[in-house]
Amino acid sequence: MSRLHPLQAETASAPRPAAPATAPERPLLDVHVRRKSFGQRTVLNNFRLRLQPGEVVSLIGSSGCGKSTLLRIIAGLDPDYEGSVRVNGLDRWGTTRDIGFVFQEPRLFPWLNVADNIAFDPERPSDYRQRVETLLQEVGLQGLGQRLPKQLSGGQAQRVAIARGLFTHPLVLLLDEPFSAVDALTRLKLQELLSSIVREHGVAVVLVTHDVEEAALLSDRVLVLDNQAGGTPKELSISLPRPRDRADAALAALRHELLLGLEAAHAI
């Protein structure tokens, strides 16, 4: 039986049952890297990252601070660490279809056409061709499924890589500087593509980037990693509505704050 406050007791005829406590929402992705080292050099120490469905988190920092290493750990490509990776509350070891990965370079198989590169999955269903056609439309490459990688521009090849990362219906999509190898105009288009994909699929995204404008434009949160392992990352939450205007003064202020964070983290 719940105990009433004295002021409530004067007016309440009978005690009311206490309202059930609201349990905290379980994260879709919960990563805890207690320690990750290369020889005597520790790159990640007691690092924690949690994501909810549809959330975009960017990681920025200087080269060597552990950003790409963290992605490889989450993807199951680097098992040599102390810690855990949980998706929907379940421990994950090794690669899983729940996590897609888009690398800095497209890494397409040159002997396979676009459609077969997208559907390169040993567990693909029998009706995979419809899935491929849907993804080709979403990334703006409809009608190009039979082309070989050598017949594509750099931007088109990276669109294929993004479609391949989405083929297995992942819950989490990891992107390691996915737009750094394309020209400036193509980069702008690919940023808009990523925004639309997040809205359409509701996939959680971890994006590694060196571009503070890109991080501010695309993210719900930005983590600035310090060069010194063990330093608590500076976190910047971004509550601007979507779609975002690149010319927005609030976005410019966020870019400035991120630059200050990079200076404090000895990244610039």
C-alpha positions as CSV (number, residue, x, y, z in Angstrom):
1,M,0.0,0.0,0.0
2,S,1.4,3.4,-1.0
3,R,1.9,6.1,1.7
4,L,0.1,9.4,1.1
5,H,1.6,12.8,1.6
6,P,0.0,14.5,4.6
7,L,-1.6,17.1,2.3
8,Q,-3.1,14.4,0.1
9,A,-4.4,12.5,3.2
10,E,-6.7,15.4,4.0
11,T,-8.6,15.0,0.8
12,A,-8.2,11.4,-0.2
13,S,-10.7,8.9,1.0
14,A,-8.6,5.9,0.3
15,P,-5.0,5.4,-0.7
16,R,-4.4,4.9,-4.5
17,P,-1.9,2.4,-5.8
18,A,1.4,3.7,-6.8
19,A,1.9,4.2,-10.5
20,P,4.3,1.6,-12.0
21,A,7.8,2.9,-12.6
22,T,8.6,3.5,-16.2
23,A,11.5,1.3,-17.3
24,P,14.2,3.1,-19.3
25,E,14.0,2.4,-23.0
26,R,16.4,-0.3,-24.0
27,P,18.8,0.9,-26.7
28,L,18.9,-0.7,-30.1
29,L,22.7,-0.7,-30.1
30,D,24.7,-0.9,-26.9
31,V,28.5,-0.9,-27.3
32,H,30.9,-1.0,-24.4
33,V,34.6,-1.2,-25.2
34,R,36.5,-1.6,-22.0
35,R,39.8,-1.8,-23.8
36,K,41.1,-2.0,-27.3
37,S,44.8,-1.8,-27.9
38,F,47.3,-2.2,-30.7
39,G,50.4,-3.6,-29.0
40,Q,51.3,-1.2,-26.2
41,R,49.0,1.6,-27.6
42,T,45.5,1.8,-26.3
43,V,43.0,3.4,-28.7
44,L,39.7,2.9,-26.8
45,N,39.3,2.7,-23.1
46,N,36.0,2.3,-21.3
47,F,34.1,3.7,-24.3
48,R,30.3,3.5,-24.3
49,L,27.9,4.1,-27.1
50,R,24.1,3.6,-27.2
51,L,21.8,4.2,-30.1
52,Q,18.0,4.2,-30.5
53,P,16.2,3.2,-33.8
54,G,16.4,5.9,-36.4
55,E,19.1,7.8,-34.5
56,V,22.2,9.2,-36.4
57,V,25.4,9.5,-34.4
58,S,28.6,10.9,-35.9
59,L,32.1,10.3,-34.7
60,I,34.7,12.9,-35.4
61,G,38.3,13.3,-34.3
62,S,41.8,13.1,-35.6
63,S,43.2,10.1,-37.4
64,G,44.2,7.4,-35.0
65,C,41.7,8.2,-32.2
66,G,39.8,5.0,-32.7
67,K,36.8,5.9,-34.9
68,S,37.2,3.3,-37.6
69,T,38.4,0.8,-35.1
70,L,35.1,1.2,-33.2
71,L,33.1,0.6,-36.4
72,R,35.0,-2.6,-37.1
73,I,34.3,-3.8,-33.5
74,I,30.6,-3.0,-33.9
75,A,30.5,-4.8,-37.2
76,G,32.2,-7.9,-35.8
77,L,35.3,-7.5,-38.0
78,D,37.6,-7.0,-35.1
79,P,37.1,-9.5,-32.2
80,D,40.3,-8.6,-30.4
81,Y,39.0,-6.3,-27.7
82,E,37.6,-6.4,-24.2
83,G,33.9,-5.5,-24.0
84,S,30.5,-6.2,-25.5
85,V,28.3,-5.3,-28.5
86,R,24.5,-5.8,-28.0
87,V,21.8,-5.4,-30.5
88,N,18.2,-5.4,-29.1
89,G,19.7,-6.6,-25.9
90,L,21.4,-9.6,-27.4
91,D,25.2,-10.1,-27.4
92,R,26.7,-10.1,-30.8
93,W,30.0,-11.8,-31.7
94,G,31.2,-11.8,-35.3
95,T,29.3,-10.4,-38.3
96,T,25.5,-10.3,-38.3
97,R,22.8,-9.3,-40.9
98,D,21.5,-6.8,-38.4
99,I,24.5,-4.6,-39.0
100,G,25.4,-3.2,-42.4
101,F,28.7,-1.6,-43.3
102,V,29.6,1.0,-45.9
103,F,33.3,1.6,-46.3
104,Q,35.2,4.6,-47.4
105,E,35.7,3.1,-50.9
106,P,32.8,1.2,-52.6
107,R,34.8,-2.1,-52.7
108,L,32.6,-3.5,-55.4
109,F,33.4,-6.8,-57.0
110,P,34.6,-5.9,-60.6
111,W,33.4,-9.1,-62.2
112,L,29.8,-8.7,-60.8
113,N,27.2,-6.3,-62.2
114,V,25.5,-3.7,-60.0
115,A,22.5,-5.9,-59.1
116,D,24.7,-8.8,-58.1
117,N,27.0,-6.6,-56.0
118,I,24.0,-5.3,-54.1
119,A,22.7,-8.8,-53.5
120,F,26.0,-10.3,-52.6
121,D,24.7,-12.3,-49.6
122,P,24.9,-16.0,-49.0
123,E,21.5,-15.9,-47.3
124,R,19.7,-13.9,-49.9
125,P,16.0,-14.9,-50.4
126,S,14.7,-16.4,-53.7
127,D,12.8,-13.1,-54.5
128,Y,15.9,-11.0,-53.9
129,R,15.7,-9.3,-57.4
130,Q,12.6,-7.3,-56.3
131,R,14.6,-6.1,-53.3
132,V,17.4,-5.1,-55.5
133,E,15.1,-3.1,-57.8
134,T,13.6,-1.3,-54.8
135,L,17.0,-0.3,-53.5
136,L,18.2,0.8,-57.0
137,Q,15.2,3.2,-57.1
138,E,15.9,4.4,-53.6
139,V,19.5,5.3,-54.4
140,G,18.7,6.8,-57.8
141,L,20.2,4.0,-60.0
142,Q,17.1,2.5,-61.5
143,G,17.9,0.9,-64.8
144,L,21.6,0.4,-64.1
145,G,21.5,-3.0,-62.5
146,Q,23.3,-4.7,-65.4
147,R,26.2,-2.3,-65.5
148,L,29.7,-3.3,-64.3
149,P,31.5,-1.2,-61.7
150,K,33.9,0.1,-64.3
151,Q,31.0,1.7,-66.1
152,L,30.0,3.7,-63.0
153,S,31.1,7.1,-61.7
154,G,32.5,7.4,-58.2
155,G,29.2,8.7,-56.9
156,Q,27.3,5.9,-58.5
157,A,29.6,3.3,-57.2
158,Q,29.1,4.6,-53.6
159,R,25.4,4.6,-54.1
160,V,25.7,0.9,-55.0
161,A,27.7,0.4,-51.8
162,I,25.0,2.1,-49.7
163,A,22.3,-0.1,-51.4
164,R,24.4,-3.2,-50.6
165,G,24.7,-2.1,-47.0
166,L,20.9,-1.9,-46.8
167,F,20.2,-5.2,-48.6
168,T,19.8,-7.4,-45.5
169,H,17.4,-5.0,-43.8
170,P,19.9,-4.0,-41.1
171,L,18.9,-2.4,-37.9
172,V,22.2,-0.5,-37.7
173,L,24.2,1.0,-40.6
174,L,27.8,1.8,-40.2
175,L,29.5,4.3,-42.5
176,D,33.2,5.0,-42.5
177,E,33.8,8.3,-44.2
178,P,31.6,7.2,-47.1
179,F,31.7,10.4,-49.0
180,S,35.3,11.4,-48.7
181,A,36.4,10.1,-52.1
182,V,33.9,11.9,-54.2
183,D,33.7,15.5,-55.5
184,A,32.0,18.2,-53.5
185,L,28.8,18.3,-55.5
186,T,28.4,14.5,-55.4
187,R,29.0,14.6,-51.7
188,L,26.1,17.0,-51.1
189,K,23.8,14.7,-53.1
190,L,25.0,11.6,-51.1
191,Q,24.4,13.4,-47.8
192,E,20.8,14.1,-48.9
193,L,20.5,10.5,-50.0
194,L,21.6,9.3,-46.5
195,S,19.1,11.6,-44.8
196,S,16.3,10.2,-47.0
197,I,17.4,6.6,-46.3
198,V,17.3,7.2,-42.5
199,R,13.8,8.6,-42.8
200,E,12.6,5.7,-45.1
201,H,14.2,2.8,-43.3
202,G,14.3,4.0,-39.7
203,V,17.8,2.5,-39.5
204,A,20.2,3.6,-36.7
205,V,23.4,5.1,-38.2
206,V,26.9,5.5,-36.9
207,L,28.9,7.8,-39.2
208,V,32.6,8.4,-39.1
209,T,33.5,11.7,-40.7
210,H,36.1,14.5,-40.6
211,D,33.6,17.0,-42.0
212,V,32.1,19.1,-39.1
213,E,29.4,20.5,-41.5
214,E,28.4,17.0,-42.5
215,A,28.2,15.9,-38.8
216,A,26.0,18.9,-37.9
217,L,23.8,18.5,-40.9
218,L,23.1,14.7,-40.6
219,S,23.4,13.9,-36.9
220,D,21.2,13.7,-33.8
221,R,24.3,13.5,-31.7
222,V,28.0,14.1,-32.4
223,L,30.8,12.5,-30.4
224,V,34.2,14.2,-30.5
225,L,36.9,11.6,-29.7
226,D,40.0,12.6,-27.9
227,N,43.5,11.6,-29.1
228,Q,44.2,10.3,-25.6
229,A,42.4,7.0,-25.0
230,G,40.2,7.1,-21.9
231,G,39.2,10.7,-22.3
232,T,35.5,11.1,-22.2
233,P,34.2,12.1,-25.6
234,K,32.6,15.5,-25.9
235,E,28.9,15.0,-26.9
236,L,26.9,17.5,-28.8
237,S,23.1,16.9,-29.2
238,I,21.5,18.4,-32.2
239,S,17.7,19.1,-32.0
240,L,17.3,21.0,-35.2
241,P,14.2,19.9,-37.3
242,R,14.7,18.0,-40.5
243,P,15.2,18.6,-43.3
244,R,18.0,21.0,-42.4
245,D,19.0,24.1,-44.2
246,R,22.7,24.3,-44.8
247,A,22.4,28.1,-44.6
248,D,20.7,28.0,-41.2
249,A,22.6,30.2,-38.6
250,A,21.9,27.6,-35.9
251,L,23.8,25.1,-38.0
252,A,26.7,27.5,-38.4
253,A,26.8,27.9,-34.6
254,L,26.9,24.1,-34.2
255,R,29.8,23.8,-36.6
256,H,31.7,26.4,-34.5
257,E,31.0,24.4,-31.3
258,L,32.3,21.3,-33.0
259,L,35.5,23.0,-34.0
260,L,36.0,24.1,-30.5
261,G,35.4,20.5,-29.4
262,L,38.0,19.3,-31.8
263,E,40.5,21.9,-30.5
264,A,39.9,20.7,-26.9
265,A,40.4,17.1,-28.0
266,H,43.8,18.0,-29.6
267,A,42.4,17.0,-33.0
268,I,43.2,20.3,-34.7
